[in-house]
Amino acid sequence: MLPLLPELGINSPFVKKTSSVAVIGAGLAGLSCAQALRAAGVEVRIFESAPFVGGRCATRLWQGHLVDHGVQYFTAQSPEFKKELLTRLRQFRPIISPILDSENKLVTSPNGPRFYVLQGNNYLAHVFSHGLDIRLNTPVESISFRPTEIECLGENYGAVVSALPGPQTMRLFGLAQAPVEYDSCLVALFEYSGSGIGKSSECYARLAAPNNAVFLSSHCENHKAGRIIGNKTVFIVQATPAFSQQHLDAPPEKYLPLLAMENEELWRIPSNHRTATYGHRWDYARSLPQSRSRTDPPRGAFLCGDSRTDSTVEEVWHDGRKAADEVLAYLAELNG
Ligand SMILES: Cc1cc2nc3c(=O)[nH]c(=O)nc-3n(C[C@H](O)[C@H](O)[C@H](O)COP(=O)(O)OP(=O)(O)OC[C@H]3O[C@@H](n4cnc5c(N)ncnc54)[C@H](O)[C@@H]3O)c2cc1C
């Protein structure tokens, strides 16, 4: 009698070898990983819980404006990423205006110019998703690991990649601890009547003093051409991790007035010019490098994105490709 399937070794001729890959999460890391796998001829399917791709590379049509409420800008320092942008996406532009700190000093970008996408930064994810098999509105909460296959939502895969933030990867893979912890971040959008209002024409963004308990930075979206319609000025304010944590479960009307007050003081704007507000909550905003710990995912399971690299667009894109190389090496070994 033939032994039962789980008792077979991976080199057994009775085992059907599966080489398709499931990627969990259609943020930039997951999309980059899936594109690299697809380019290598691997069958790959992405599962995404949201009704859209991009994750934290998010753009919102708000009050008729296109507003980036996640990634503000990205760099393109490496030749590979630059080439990818030039090949797939032509409509990205540098942000010329400076970022100033609380003492009005220039905040230089160590990784070169800051870029944005004309159609909204989320369009970057849209472009990276071309040709991929993506199941939207499909959260993956658990995975079954078998000796030669991995079951995900009733289908079998040779390997699975989690492109989710660290704590979510921990739950998905049943790890003892998260590969890294994250800050949460409340983001506020403020619209004011009048364009170039207050000191907003002086710079693209201002950083708060390091001891500011309420907010980290305020970016003026008017410095991205074509984004803001009519005679308006729009700001995106990021709250500090402590403030965000404190107000994470509060309704936006509780914390928006506090952030609005700080914003108006920062840019010297009279509060009676404010015409609209909006609050967004990021539970997992940026990974905290100092909290990184070594984790050993189960056999056939891989991670990518800022659960193991820095929280920047360029870094997570590279890490998606790195994860694809690791998966390819594993599949080659699995399939002899
Ligand atoms: C407010 C803010 C501002 C930022 N500004 C910048 C910036 O200016 N420049 C920069 O370079 N970086 C910035 N970052 C960091 C950058 O956004 C991230 O590093 C990067 O987008 C992470 O990409 P990712 O693919 O690793 O993760 P994510 O974008 O988080 O992708 C994970 C995906 O998984 C999906 N998902 C979650 N749970 C499940 C599940 N159970 N099943 C299936 N799918 C699931 C999510 O919906 C999401 O689409 C910012 C981040 C925040 C929050």
The ligand as a Tripos MOL2 file, in Angstrom:
@<TRIPOS>MOLECULE
LIG
   53    58     1     0     0
SMALL
NO_CHARGES

@<TRIPOS>ATOM
      1 C1          1.8400   58.1340    6.2470 C.3       1 LIG1
      2 C2          2.9930   57.4670    5.5460 C.ar      1 LIG1
      3 C3          3.8530   58.2240    4.7810 C.ar      1 LIG1
      4 C4          4.9110   57.6130    4.1160 C.ar      1 LIG1
      5 N1          5.7100   58.3920    3.3360 N.ar      1 LIG1
      6 C5          6.6730   57.8050    2.5980 C.ar      1 LIG1
      7 C6          7.4230   58.5850    1.6780 C.ar      1 LIG1
      8 O1          7.2040   59.7840    1.5180 O.2       1 LIG1
      9 N2          8.3880   57.9640    0.9440 N.ar      1 LIG1
     10 C7          8.6280   56.6070    1.0520 C.ar      1 LIG1
     11 O2          9.4910   56.1040    0.3320 O.2       1 LIG1
     12 N3          7.9150   55.8430    1.9160 N.ar      1 LIG1
     13 C8          6.9530   56.4010    2.6840 C.ar      1 LIG1
     14 N4          6.2130   55.6430    3.5500 N.ar      1 LIG1
     15 C9          6.5480   54.2120    3.7140 C.3       1 LIG1
     16 C10         5.9790   53.3830    2.5620 C.3       1 LIG1
     17 O3          4.6130   53.6850    2.4090 O.3       1 LIG1
     18 C11         6.1050   51.8830    2.8530 C.3       1 LIG1
     19 O4          7.4190   51.5640    3.2380 O.3       1 LIG1
     20 C12         5.7760   51.0160    1.6470 C.3       1 LIG1
     21 O5          4.6780   51.5330    0.9230 O.3       1 LIG1
     22 C13         5.4940   49.6170    2.1620 C.3       1 LIG1
     23 O6          5.1050   48.7820    1.0780 O.3       1 LIG1
     24 P1          4.7950   47.2600    1.3340 P.3       1 LIG1
     25 O7          4.4190   46.6820    0.0340 O.co2     1 LIG1
     26 O8          5.9380   46.6400    2.0840 O.co2     1 LIG1
     27 O9          3.5610   47.2390    2.3680 O.3       1 LIG1
     28 P2          2.0660   47.7750    2.1870 P.3       1 LIG1
     29 O10         2.0230   48.9290    1.2820 O.co2     1 LIG1
     30 O11         1.5310   47.9540    3.5740 O.co2     1 LIG1
     31 O12         1.3190   46.5540    1.4880 O.3       1 LIG1
     32 C14         0.7270   45.4990    2.1990 C.3       1 LIG1
     33 C15        -0.5700   45.1150    1.4830 C.3       1 LIG1
     34 O13        -1.1240   43.9670    2.1030 O.3       1 LIG1
     35 C16        -2.5320   44.1030    2.1880 C.3       1 LIG1
     36 N5         -3.0130   43.2180    3.2610 N.ar      1 LIG1
     37 C17        -3.0150   43.4470    4.6050 C.ar      1 LIG1
     38 N6         -3.5010   42.3790    5.2620 N.ar      1 LIG1
     39 C18        -3.8010   41.4460    4.3180 C.ar      1 LIG1
     40 C19        -4.3170   40.1010    4.3680 C.ar      1 LIG1
     41 N7         -4.6330   39.5080    5.5470 N.pl3     1 LIG1
     42 N8         -4.5050   39.4360    3.2070 N.ar      1 LIG1
     43 C20        -4.2030   40.0130    2.0120 C.ar      1 LIG1
     44 N9         -3.7140   41.2770    1.9150 N.ar      1 LIG1
     45 C21        -3.5020   41.9810    3.0450 C.ar      1 LIG1
     46 C22        -2.7280   45.5940    2.4460 C.3       1 LIG1
     47 O14        -4.0400   45.9930    2.0850 O.3       1 LIG1
     48 C23        -1.6520   46.1940    1.5480 C.3       1 LIG1
     49 O15        -2.1330   46.4540    0.2490 O.3       1 LIG1
     50 C24         5.1300   56.2140    4.2250 C.ar      1 LIG1
     51 C25         4.2460   55.4460    5.0030 C.ar      1 LIG1
     52 C26         3.1840   56.0620    5.6450 C.ar      1 LIG1
     53 C27         2.2080   55.2240    6.4220 C.3       1 LIG1
@<TRIPOS>BOND
     1     1     2 1
     2     2     3 ar
     3     2    52 ar
     4     3     4 ar
     5     4     5 ar
     6     4    50 ar
     7     5     6 ar
     8     6     7 ar
     9     6    13 1
    10     7     8 2
    11     7     9 ar
    12     9    10 ar
    13    10    11 2
    14    10    12 ar
    15    12    13 ar
    16    13    14 ar
    17    14    15 1
    18    14    50 ar
    19    15    16 1
    20    16    17 1
    21    16    18 1
    22    18    19 1
    23    18    20 1
    24    20    21 1
    25    20    22 1
    26    22    23 1
    27    23    24 1
    28    24    25 2
    29    24    26 1
    30    24    27 1
    31    27    28 1
    32    28    29 2
    33    28    30 1
    34    28    31 1
    35    31    32 1
    36    32    33 1
    37    33    34 1
    38    33    48 1
    39    34    35 1
    40    35    36 1
    41    35    46 1
    42    36    37 ar
    43    36    45 ar
    44    37    38 ar
    45    38    39 ar
    46    39    40 ar
    47    39    45 ar
    48    40    41 1
    49    40    42 ar
    50    42    43 ar
    51    43    44 ar
    52    44    45 ar
    53    46    47 1
    54    46    48 1
    55    48    49 1
    56    50    51 ar
    57    51    52 ar
    58    52    53 1
@<TRIPOS>SUBSTRUCTURE
     1 LIG1         1 GROUP 0 **** ****
